[in-house]
Amino acid sequence: MVEQERFEHMSILPPFDFSVQSSELAVREALQKLLDALGPLDLGVEEAGTVELVLAEALNNIVEHAYPDQNTAGQIAISCKHLSDGLHFKVVDQGKEMPDGQAPLGMQASLDVDLNDLPEGGFGWFLIQDLAKDVSYQRVGAENQLSMRLAVALQS
């Protein structure tokens, strides 16, 4: 753990956090803030795209499911730390709890069906769990807490 703490202090990216009000527009705002904050890492196009995709899926799920009524939308807090094993994100909201108090399994939907029978949604959790590492969800008091790690490399 000492090595990881030493790397954290050496990282060119200090830990950061911010929050946005839940809405579709706020998701775009949050993703732009996130990518701007990650600028010092000089991520490649593929890595930046993966970070953006995973966080977009997580944030859109919160907007759609945790705060389904825009009249009672709440805050979404996002924090990030860059450690030796990648970017560690924590996303917190005070919306509705996930069904059964746990994240969906994130099974890949079958695409071997007629175009009219393709599912409209359900790809988000599969993408999050496929692209991120150490994905965990827990309900703590009135908060949903989603943590995940994205293994990214520094550009040289």
QUIVENVEN-V788515 format. One record per pair of residues at least 12 apart in sequence whose C-alpha atoms are under 8 Angstrom apart, sorted by the first residue. I is the first residue (numbers start at 0). GAP is how many residues later the second one is. D is the distance in Angstrom with one decimal. If there is no record, write none. Layout:
BEGIN
i | gap | d
I | GAP | D
I | GAP | D
END
This chain:
BEGIN
i | gap | d
3 | 79 | 6.4
3 | 80 | 6.1
4 | 78 | 7.9
6 | 76 | 6.3
6 | 77 | 6.0
7 | 73 | 7.9
7 | 74 | 6.5
7 | 75 | 5.3
7 | 76 | 7.3
10 | 71 | 6.8
10 | 72 | 7.3
11 | 28 | 6.5
11 | 29 | 7.0
12 | 25 | 7.2
12 | 27 | 6.2
12 | 28 | 6.7
12 | 68 | 7.9
12 | 69 | 6.4
13 | 67 | 7.0
13 | 68 | 7.3
14 | 64 | 7.5
14 | 65 | 5.7
14 | 66 | 4.5
14 | 67 | 6.7
15 | 21 | 7.7
15 | 63 | 5.7
15 | 64 | 5.5
15 | 65 | 6.8
16 | 60 | 7.2
16 | 61 | 5.5
16 | 62 | 4.0
16 | 63 | 6.2
17 | 59 | 5.9
17 | 60 | 5.6
17 | 61 | 6.6
18 | 56 | 6.4
18 | 57 | 5.4
18 | 58 | 4.1
18 | 59 | 5.9
19 | 55 | 5.6
19 | 56 | 5.4
19 | 57 | 6.7
20 | 52 | 6.9
20 | 53 | 5.6
20 | 54 | 4.5
20 | 55 | 6.2
21 | 40 | 7.7
21 | 41 | 5.6
21 | 45 | 7.1
21 | 48 | 7.8
21 | 51 | 5.4
21 | 52 | 5.5
21 | 53 | 5.8
21 | 54 | 6.2
22 | 40 | 5.9
22 | 47 | 7.2
22 | 50 | 7.3
23 | 36 | 7.2
23 | 39 | 6.9
26 | 29 | 6.9
26 | 32 | 6.2
26 | 33 | 6.8
30 | 21 | 6.5
30 | 24 | 7.4
30 | 25 | 7.0
34 | 13 | 7.5
34 | 17 | 7.5
40 | 113 | 6.0
40 | 114 | 7.0
41 | 112 | 7.1
41 | 113 | 6.0
42 | 109 | 7.7
42 | 110 | 7.5
42 | 111 | 6.7
42 | 112 | 6.3
43 | 111 | 7.2
46 | 105 | 6.5
49 | 81 | 7.2
50 | 99 | 7.1
53 | 73 | 6.9
53 | 74 | 5.3
53 | 77 | 7.1
53 | 78 | 7.3
56 | 67 | 5.3
56 | 68 | 7.5
56 | 70 | 7.8
56 | 71 | 7.0
57 | 66 | 7.4
57 | 67 | 7.9
57 | 70 | 7.4
60 | 63 | 7.7
61 | 31 | 7.6
61 | 33 | 7.6
64 | 31 | 7.2
65 | 27 | 7.8
65 | 28 | 7.7
65 | 29 | 4.3
65 | 30 | 4.4
65 | 31 | 6.7
65 | 32 | 7.6
66 | 28 | 5.3
66 | 29 | 6.6
72 | 22 | 7.9
73 | 19 | 7.3
73 | 20 | 6.9
73 | 21 | 7.0
74 | 18 | 6.1
74 | 19 | 7.2
75 | 15 | 6.9
75 | 16 | 5.7
75 | 17 | 4.8
75 | 18 | 7.8
76 | 13 | 8.0
76 | 14 | 5.6
76 | 15 | 5.1
76 | 16 | 6.5
77 | 12 | 5.8
77 | 13 | 4.6
77 | 14 | 6.6
78 | 12 | 6.6
84 | 66 | 6.0
84 | 67 | 7.7
85 | 63 | 6.4
85 | 64 | 5.5
85 | 65 | 4.2
85 | 66 | 5.1
85 | 67 | 7.1
86 | 62 | 5.5
86 | 63 | 5.1
86 | 64 | 6.3
86 | 65 | 6.8
87 | 59 | 7.3
87 | 60 | 5.9
87 | 61 | 4.5
87 | 62 | 6.6
88 | 58 | 5.6
88 | 59 | 5.4
88 | 60 | 6.1
89 | 55 | 6.8
89 | 56 | 5.6
89 | 57 | 4.4
89 | 58 | 6.7
90 | 54 | 5.9
90 | 55 | 5.1
90 | 56 | 6.5
91 | 51 | 6.5
91 | 52 | 5.5
91 | 53 | 4.7
91 | 54 | 6.4
92 | 50 | 5.6
92 | 51 | 5.3
92 | 52 | 6.9
93 | 48 | 5.7
93 | 49 | 4.5
93 | 50 | 6.1
94 | 47 | 7.9
94 | 48 | 7.1
94 | 49 | 7.1
95 | 48 | 7.9
96 | 42 | 6.9
96 | 46 | 7.9
96 | 47 | 6.5
100 | 37 | 7.2
100 | 38 | 6.7
101 | 35 | 6.3
101 | 36 | 6.8
102 | 33 | 7.8
102 | 34 | 6.0
103 | 21 | 6.7
104 | 20 | 7.3
104 | 21 | 7.6
105 | 16 | 7.6
105 | 17 | 7.4
105 | 18 | 7.5
105 | 19 | 4.5
105 | 20 | 3.9
105 | 21 | 7.6
105 | 22 | 8.0
105 | 23 | 6.6
106 | 16 | 8.0
106 | 18 | 7.7
106 | 19 | 5.5
107 | 15 | 6.7
107 | 18 | 5.7
108 | 13 | 7.2
108 | 14 | 6.9
130 | 19 | 7.4
131 | 16 | 6.2
131 | 17 | 5.7
131 | 18 | 5.1
131 | 19 | 7.5
132 | 15 | 5.9
132 | 16 | 5.0
132 | 17 | 6.1
132 | 18 | 7.5
133 | 13 | 7.4
133 | 14 | 5.3
133 | 15 | 5.8
134 | 12 | 5.7
134 | 13 | 4.3
134 | 14 | 6.9
135 | 12 | 6.5
END
